[in-house]
Amino acid sequence: MKLLVYGAGVLGSYLAHVLVRGGHEVTMLARGKRAQQLQTDGLVIRHYFQRKTTVDEVNVIQTLSSEDGYDLIFVVMKYNDFPSVLPILAANQSSHIVLVGNNADAYGMLNFLNEHCVVPKHVVFGFQLSGGLREESGRIICIRGGGQMILGSLGGEIPFKPLLEQAFQHASYKLTYQNDMDAWLKSHIVPIVALNSVSYLNGGDLKKAAKDKKLLKQAISVMDEGFTVLEKSGYTIIPASPFTFIRKYRRLAYLALKLYHHLPFAKWVDGSFAEILALYDSFEPLKDQSTVATPQWDDLKKRAVARFMGE
């Protein structure tokens, strides 16, 4: 199969590695220094838990023209970067697109592609369960227990499920299908903004964050408020276990967060704070709709925004 991974960060790089090892012709869209690194050194990944390094050859492009055709396009990027890519995808002739990453506006993105496409688009949404960092040299350090992606469409059955399964047929990678992907993505936003804010307000020092009892407890309250907003707005919390856990066992939730911030690789899971602020903003209409009071959420956002604007 002819596949494109649009985005060459940590997550896109690991996905490209999986697809190459699955026996496909894989192209990565990267720009500037990252494109040069891929062309010169290949796709270099240090697999943290597996204690091995792999190097793969990939095709590299720096722009996607309207004439370029692929069996599947995986767009792997931060939530706040998606808007700049949607017009490019709409103008391209490829029909099957997977938007991978945090996403608070799945319906909006789907509607944009449908309204502006030159050929009919079949779009699904995904989230890859891995993390890591990219070193200055271009080497990726990847953290994963095992390759896995959560996938779902917004209109029932995934329209090109056989094509997806063919892409991963010979790869060591698990596809998990979610019936209500929009609810899953929105549910995921809640812990993401809380945990990233704790790290950010401590300057990325996770040992310091682990000792910040007041902030860790606030993060638990923030998650409780966020899940309540979703519940009151008519969304199902998926999975339900985090919501149940923080409501019923707040002391254990606090200890779990404290332990998490002591883990050596936790710092590699944090996202860009510009993306986190975009996710915070995406939640405002839901808060307004639900009429749920969110004092802890609002305070944490205010403090994080103040720090971000001051840098």
N, C-alpha and C positions, 0 to 999 in steps of 0.2 A: 504493500500500500504506500501511497505517496502522502506523507503527513507533514504538517507545519506546526511547530510550537512557536507561538507569537509571544516572545518574552523570554529573556535568557538569565533571569535571576535565579535564586536558589531553587524555587519550586519548578520553574520551567526547565531548568537544567536537569533536575532529577527525572522529570517526566520524559524529556528527550532521551536520556540514558535508557530508561525502561523501554521505550519504543524502538530504539536502535537495537537493543538486545533482543527485542521481539522479532527482529528480522525485516524491519521496514526501512524505506527510504525516508529519512528524517531531515527536514530543513528547520533551522532555527532563525528567527528574526531577531537580530541584535544590532546595536549601533555603536559607532565610535570605538573606544578602547576594547569593549567587550567583544565586538565583532572581530577585531584583530586578534585577540587572545584565542578565540575559538578557531580561527583560520590557521593560526600558527601552531598552537599547542594542542588543539583538540578540546574535547569536553572532558575536563579533569574533575573527578569527584572523589573526595575522601569520605568513605562511609563510616561514620563515627562508631556506631555500635558493632558493625561487622568487621572493623579493623582491617579494611582493605582500601586500595585506591584503584579506580578504573579510569581508562582513557578511551574515549569513543570519537570516531570521525563523524562529523555532521556537515551537511551543506549549510552555508550561511548566506542570508540575504539581509539587506539593510532597509529595504522598503518592500511593501506588498502592492504590486500593480493590479489593476482591474483584470488583466488577462491571466494572471497566475492561477492555476487550478490545482486543488488538493482534494483528496478523498475526505480528509478530516482536518479541521483547523482547531487547535487547542490554544486559547488565549489565556495566558497565565500572568496575571499582573495585579497590582493593588487596586482597590475599589476606586480611588480617586483618579486613576489613570484610564479607566475604561472609557469615559466619554470621548477622549481624543482618538480612540481606536475604532469606535463604532462606525463613523462615516467611511473609514477605509474598508472595513469588513462589508458594509452595505454595498460598496462599489465593486467588490470582488466577485468573480463568477462562481466561487465555491459555494456549495449549498449547505454543508454540514459543519456546524460550529459548536464548540464547547467552551463556555465562559467559565474559567476556573478561578476561584478566589472568594474573598469576602464580598458579599453583594447584598445591599439593602434595597436595591431598585431593580430586581430581576424583571418585573413586568414592564417597567419603563424602558429597559434596554431591549427587551423582546419587541415591544411596540415600535421602537425607533428602527430596528433592523427590518421589520416587516413593512414599515411605511416607506423606507428609502432604498430597499434592495433592488438591484438590477435583475436578479434571478431569485426565485422563492428560497427563503432560508428556513432551515430546520435547526432550532437552537435548543440546547440543553445546558444545564448549569451544574458545575461540579466544585468540589472542595477536596484538595489533596491533603492527606493527613501526614505531614512531614514538616520539618523546619531546618534551620541551619544558617550558615553565613557564607558570604563570598569574600575570599581574601583578595588583597591587592593584586596578587599574581594572576587572579582569575580562577584559582582552584576553589571548588565548592566543598564545604564541609557539610555533609547531609546527616540529619538526625531522623531516624525512622526505626520503628519496630519491624515494619514490613510495609512494602508499597501498597497504598490503598487510596481509592478515591470514592467519595460519596457523589452520586449522580442522580439527577432528576429533571424532568421537564415541568412545564407549567400547565400542561393540558392533558394530563393523563399519561398514557404509555409513551415511553421515549420513541420517537419516530424512526430512529436509525440505530436501535439497540444491537441488531446483528452486526452492523458495521463497527460499532464500538467493541463488541466482544471479539471480533476478528482482529482488531488492532492490538488487543492485549492477550490474544489466545496463547501465544508462546512466551509471554513475559511473566516474570515472577511478581505479580501485581494483582490485587483484588479489587474488583468493582462491586460496590454496594449501592443498590438502587433505593431511592427514597421517594415515596409517593407524594409527599407534600414538601417539595424542595424549597419553596419560598418560606414556609414556616421554619424549616431546618436552618436556612441561612439567617433568618432574623433572630432565631433563638441563639445562634452562635455568636451574634454580635454582642450580646449582653456580657458574657464572661471576657470576651476579647477586649472591650473598652475598659472594663474594670481592672483587669490584670495589667494591661499595658499602661494604664494611668498610674498604678502603684509603682511600677518600674520607672516610668518617666519622671514622676515627682521626686524620686530618689536618685535622679541623675544616672539611671541605669545600674546603680550599685545594688545588686540583689541581696547581698549580705546585710546591707543597711535596711533594705526594704523588709527583710525577714524579721528585723527587730522593731519595725514600725507598727506596733500593736494597734494603735488608733487607726492608722490608714488601712491595715488589713481588715479590721472589723468594718470600716466604712465600705470597703470593696464588697464585702458580703452583703451589706445593706443595699448597695448599689445594684448588685445582681438580683436581689429580692425585688427591688422596685422595678427593674427592667423587665424581669419575667412577668411581674404583675401587669405592667403596661401591655405586654403582648397578649396575656390572657384576657384582659378586659377589652382588647381590640379585636378579639375573636380568633386569635391565632392559637394553634396547639403548640405547646412547648415540646420540642423534639431535640434530643431525648428528654423525657420528663424527669429523669433521675437527678440532675443537678439542682433543679428547682425544689424538688422534694427534700434533697439533702440539706441545702442551705436553710430551708424553712424549719426543718425538724431538728437538725443537729448543728446548730450554729457554732458551738464550741469545737466540734470535730472539723467543721468547715474551716474555722480559723487555724487549727493545727495543720490541716492539709495545705492551706495557703502558705503557712510558715515553712513547712517542709519543702514545698515546691520551690520557694525562693532560695532554698539552700542547695538545690540540685545544680551541678556544675554546668549543665547544658541549657538551663532555663533561659539564660540571656540570649541564646540563639533563636528563641521562639518569638521574641518580641517583634512587632511590626514597625513600619514607619509611622511616626506620630502624626504626620500630615494625613495619612490614611485613617488613623484613629479619630481625628477630629472630624473628618468627613463622615465617618460612621456615627459619631455623636450627633452631628447635624441631621443625618438621615432619620434619627429617632424622634426628632421634634414633632413632626406631624402625628406620629403614633401617640406620643404623650398628650398632645392636644386633643386627639380623638378620644382617648381613654378617660380623660379627666382625672387620672390617678395622680396624687401628690407624690412628687419625687424629690424631696429636699436633699437627700444624700447624693443622688445622681447629679442634680443641678450644681451642688457645691463642688463635687469632684471635677465636673466638666469645667466650671469656672476657674478653678485653680490650675487645671492643666492648660487651658487656653491662655491664661495669664502668663504662665511660664513659657509657653510656646511663642507667644507674641513678643516676649521680652528677650528672646534669644537672637 
